[in-house]
């Protein structure tokens, strides 16, 4: 899945996004392009579960 997270502005944000996703699925592969604010995620968890968790942690995501 590819997500756009507009308010991800720094390395700390990127680490927070990664931690949120890996809290749900420790085996998830997360690739972040901070310049474009795009996050690519390989996970067995549902898109809904990932986006809800990100929103709860202050990183609302739009599906790309």
Kinemage of the C-alpha trace (Angstrom):
@kinemage 1
@onewidth
@group {chain A} dominant
@subgroup {mainchain}
@vectorlist {calphas} color= white
{ca unk a 1} P 0.000 0.000 0.000
{ca unk a 2} L 1.086 3.566 -0.659
{ca unk a 3} L 0.114 6.376 1.675
{ca unk a 4} L 0.530 10.137 1.559
{ca unk a 5} L 1.113 11.723 4.964
{ca unk a 6} L 1.066 15.500 4.502
{ca unk a 7} L 2.182 16.420 8.027
{ca unk a 8} L 5.265 14.160 8.009
{ca unk a 9} L 7.976 16.817 7.897
{ca unk a 10} L 11.124 15.413 9.513
{ca unk a 11} L 13.086 12.305 10.389
{ca unk a 12} L 11.370 12.158 13.773
{ca unk a 13} L 7.987 12.041 12.052
{ca unk a 14} L 9.229 9.291 9.740
{ca unk a 15} L 10.442 7.257 12.733
{ca unk a 16} L 7.064 7.767 14.423
{ca unk a 17} L 5.185 6.593 11.334
{ca unk a 18} L 7.425 3.523 11.069
{ca unk a 19} L 6.972 2.735 14.773
{ca unk a 20} L 3.183 3.045 14.540
{ca unk a 21} L 3.021 0.650 11.596
{ca unk a 22} L 5.450 -1.821 13.149
{ca unk a 23} L 3.519 -1.778 16.438
{ca unk a 24} L 0.643 -3.303 14.475
{ca unk a 25} L 2.790 -5.591 12.310
{ca unk a 26} L 6.378 -6.068 13.529
{ca unk a 27} L 7.244 -7.711 10.199
{ca unk a 28} L 5.954 -4.822 8.069
{ca unk a 29} L 8.366 -3.339 5.564
{ca unk a 30} L 8.143 0.456 5.613
{ca unk a 31} L 9.833 2.669 3.030
{ca unk a 32} L 9.500 6.423 3.482
{ca unk a 33} L 10.298 9.185 0.996
{ca unk a 34} L 10.275 12.265 3.203
{ca unk a 35} L 10.635 14.666 0.252
{ca unk a 36} L 7.365 13.501 -1.323
{ca unk a 37} L 5.739 12.494 2.011
{ca unk a 38} L 4.995 9.050 0.557
{ca unk a 39} L 5.071 5.868 2.604
{ca unk a 40} L 5.166 2.423 1.005
{ca unk a 41} L 4.091 -0.389 3.318
{ca unk a 42} L 4.241 -4.148 2.832
{ca unk a 43} L 2.089 -5.734 5.514
{ca unk a 44} L -0.453 -8.466 6.103
{ca unk a 45} L -2.612 -6.058 8.121
{ca unk a 46} L -5.593 -4.250 6.608
{ca unk a 47} L -5.326 -0.787 5.128
{ca unk a 48} L -8.040 0.378 7.519
{ca unk a 49} L -6.164 -0.832 10.596
{ca unk a 50} L -2.967 0.932 9.469
{ca unk a 51} L -4.655 4.234 8.582
{ca unk a 52} L -6.683 4.329 11.810
{ca unk a 53} L -3.556 3.747 13.909
{ca unk a 54} L -1.644 6.432 12.010
{ca unk a 55} L -4.493 8.930 12.462
{ca unk a 56} L -4.668 8.159 16.191
{ca unk a 57} L -0.929 8.892 16.436
{ca unk a 58} L -1.301 12.227 14.631
{ca unk a 59} L -0.387 11.141 11.113
{ca unk a 60} L -3.567 11.079 9.016
{ca unk a 61} L -2.855 9.283 5.760
{ca unk a 62} L -4.386 9.410 2.301
{ca unk a 63} L -4.283 6.309 0.140
{ca unk a 64} L -2.336 6.826 -3.092
